[in-house]
Amino acid sequence: MRYDPFLYRYPSRRNVVYASRGMTATTDPLAAEAGVDILKKGGNAIDAAIAAAAVLTVVEPMSNGLGSDAFAIIWREGKLYGINACGPAPISYGIDAFRKRGMEKIPAYGWGASTIPGAPGMWAELSSRMGRLKLSDTLAPAIEYARGGFAVPVNISRLWKRTVKAFAGLRGKVHAGWFETFCPDGRAPEPGEIFKLREMSLTLEAIAETGAKSFYSGETAQKIIGFSRETGGFFSEEDFASFSPEWVEPVSVHYKGFDVWEMPPNGQGIVALMALGMLRGFDFSGHDDPAAIHRQIEAIKMSFADAKRYVADPRFAKIPVDEMLSGEYLARRAAGMKKDAALYSHGNPYSGGTVYLCAADREGNMISYIQSNFRGTGAAVVPPGTGVSLNNRALCFEFDPEHPNALEGGKRPYNTIIPGFITKGGDPIGPFGVMGAYMQPQGHLQVVMNCVDFEMNPQEALDAPRWQWTGDMDVSFEPGFNEGVIQKLERMGHSASIAVDPFEFGRGEIIWKTGHGTFAGATEPRADGCVSAW
């Protein structure tokens, strides 16, 4: 049978998926099914999320990997928990250190782009503190797919081809391991082609057997650090051995009867919360209301202006989170919103892009989870014998010694990945997320408003065409957006364009708890996503 797996000439409809015992929603069917299989074996939602996250490092290697950082928000026993597994910069990093090597900016690839991987440490911490099964049980599906192979999904094949093209000019020993691991035949795999990651399977096995100790102080750590030293990198034993995820308190704003929760800085979830806080005093007629879209865009601009000025690692800088989310400050910012498109500087709040997944179980546990290598597959560095694709999260630092988010050793950068969660009256509604670098808070804002203001079901809320502010007056719109609305926004001063690439607008999942005690799940056609129900 001959056909083009990249061509879809007609819209495809997805329905909301319901389940009574448990559910996982991810960007890949294999990961979603792995999560539900873990639930059926006696695991809880946290175990299911670990299993799904590990599978995603294998089957979506152009989005994340064993070198990823990660965040999660968990509802368990009537309380929300946050966990930050964003690894810090190596201790030897620094603006002066980079300049001594002739670097006047942070490189996109190679040594100088990576922070310490956090995802394996996240899995081990979640498993030991909140899981029910052994880590070896939850990582078993990922190990099997890495060793035995998996059929490459359509969108991942497209991203793979794009990455191979982007990396074509990279040369030298530093990058050789990436090509040997992900491009052994000199090309990206086609949709449906079987691909294996044997070295990655061995690293996953070691993580499973040692509770990730092998990754941070054992054989895998030594392979990564040894390759770093051999090829002029920055990593040291202390960098890896000193890492551990941090448990934090999520932050929230009240929006029209609901509490929307995000991770605190160094994450950028505060952007979505601030924008919602600025908009909660307005009434909007619908998704295609030009006034609603204009105010959304302006609120996002204001929120990013503040976040890019103040958000950093709270261990290194005082971040006025409470002030930035206060009703008084957000009302003051909303009052400064222009009737036409405008650019905004940051305010003064002081009072003195990834893969996303979610899971739920019948005991009431729910988790919103996200992990990423930042830009695609990351730094294009895979230390030999590991299958670990290192992230390029260091690009989120500022190369300005006076900035709160300045590049500095041992410091975590401004981080783009944000899991979301909604509660009402102290009860969980559920997890949600939209991945995609700086699109993420913009996607969170649009999805929350689709559900709360426009009363869309979770699938419709994800399917609805999106916009993305990309800087200055520039706003990119997804195909399918009402053309008349776009024309009105242009007359208001927005510089509009239509983007044909669906990856620009993020990929998301939702699980809501229903009034019947069941779960309603949704994922979207911008990804190869799947809701797996039990």
Residue, then its C-alpha position, 0 to 999 in steps of 0.5 A: m500500500r503506497y501512501d504519504p505518512f506526512l500528508y493529511r488533507y482532511p481534518s481528523r476529529r478526536n473525542v474526549v476519552y473517559a476512564s474510571r480506574g486510571m489514565t495516562a495522556t502523553t505525546d506517544p501511544l507507547a508511552a501512554e500504554a506503558g503508564v496504564d500497564i503500570l497501573k494495572k500491575g498495581g502501581n499508582a499515577i506516580d509510577a505510571a508517570i515515571a514509566a511513561a516519561a522513561v519511554l518518552t526518552v526512548v521513543e521521542p529522542m528529538s524532544n527529550g532524553l536521559g540528559s533532560d531536566a524535569f518538573a512535576i506537580i503532584w496531587r496526593e492525599g489532598k495536597l499539591y506537591g512540586i518537584n524541581a529537577c532542573g540541574p544546575a550549571p557545572i561549577s566551572y561555568g561562568i562568563d569569565a570562564f567562557r570568555k577565557r575560551g573565546m566565547e562571547k555568548i552561550p553556544a547552542y551545541g557542545w560543551g558550554a550548552s549543557t546543565i546537569p541532567g535532572a530527569p533520572g534523579m527525578w524518577a528515582e526520587l518520585s519512585s522512592r517517596m511516592g511510588r508503589l512499585k520498584l524503579s526497576d518495574t517502572l523502567a522496564p518498558a523503556i528498557e525493552y523499547a530501547r533494546g528491542g526497538f520501536a516503530v518511529p512515529v510520524n511527527i518524531s520522524r519529521l523532527w528527526k529529519r529536521t534535526v539531522k539537517a540542522f546538525a549536518g555542519l557539526r563535526g569533531k569528536v564531541h559530536a560523533g557520539w550523537f551521529e553514531t547513536f541517532c543517525p547510524d545509517g547517515r539518515a533519520p529513520e522513516p515513519g514506521e521504521i524500527f529503531k534501537l538504542r542499545e547503549m541507552s538500554l544499558t544506561l536505563e538498566a543501571i538507573a533501574e538497578t541503582g536508583a539512579k546512583s549509577f547516573y550521578s556517582g557510578e559508571t554512567a557518571q564516570k563515562i560522561i565526566g571522562f568524555s567531558r575531560e577528554t574533549g574539553g568539557f566542564f563537567s566534574e564528579e562534584d557536579f553530578a554527585s551533588f545534584s538532587p531534585e528539590w521539593v517546592e511549593p507550587v504557586s497559584v492565582h485565582y481565576k474566575g472560580f478556579d485556582v491555577w497552579e504552576m511551579p515557582p521560579n526558576g520556572q516560567g510558569i509565573v508568566a501564565l499566572m500573571a497573564l491570567g491575573m491581569l485578565r480575570g477582571f474582563d468578560f470575553s464573548g468567545h475564542d474568536d473575540p478580537a478584544a479577547i485575543h488582543r488582551q491575551i497577547e498584551a497580558i503575555k507581553m507584560s508578563f514576559a517582560d517581568a519574568k525575563r527581568y526577575v525570574a532566576d534561581p531563587r538560591f542566587a537572587k531575590i525573586p518577588v514572587d508574592e508581589m508579582l502575583s499580588g492582586e494589586y500589582l496585577a490590577r496595576r499592570a492590567a490598567g496599563m494595557k493599551k487599546d492597540a498593540a504595544l511594547y512594554s517594559h518590566g514593572n516594579p513588583y517589589s513592595g519594599g521552548t519538550v515532552y509533557l504527560c499527565a496521569a491519574d489513578r482511582e485512589g485520587n493521585m494525579i500528576s502533571y509532568i514535563q521533561s526536556n532537552f530544551r532545543g530539540t535533542g539538546a547539545a548534540v553531545v552523546p558521551p560514548g557508551t551511554g545513550v545520554s543526549l545532553n541538554n542545551r538548557a544553559l542557553c536560558f542563562e543571560f550572558d550579562p553579569e549584572h542580570p539575576n539570571a546571569l550564567e554562573g556555576g552551580k546555578r539553575p537557569y530560567n527554565t521554560i518547561i512548566p507543568g500546570f494543575i487546576t483545583k477548585g475549592g480545594d479539590p483537584i480538577g486535574p493536570f494540564g500542559v502545553m509544551g514548546a519553549y516560550m510557547q508554553p505559558q502562552g499555551h497554558l493561558q489559552v487552554v485555561m481560558n478555553c476551558v474556563d471562559f469559553e466552556m470548551n471540553p478538554q479535547e476542544a480546548l486543545d484542538a482550538p487554533r492558537w496564536q503565539w507572540t514571538g517578539d516585538m509586535d509579531v504574532s504568529f497564528e495557526p492555520g484555521f484561525n478566523e481570518g476576519v479576526i486576524q485582520k481586525l488584530e492587524r488593524m490594532g497594530h499586531s503584525a500577523s503571520i500564518a505559520v504552517d508548522p504545527f510544532e510552533f504552537g506546542r503540544g498538550e495533554i489534559i486530564w480532568k476529574t469529572g463529577h462522576g468520579t471518573f476521568a476525562g482525558a484529551t491529547e492533540p493532533r499536533a503530536d502523535g499523542c494518545v490517551s490510554a484509559w483503564 
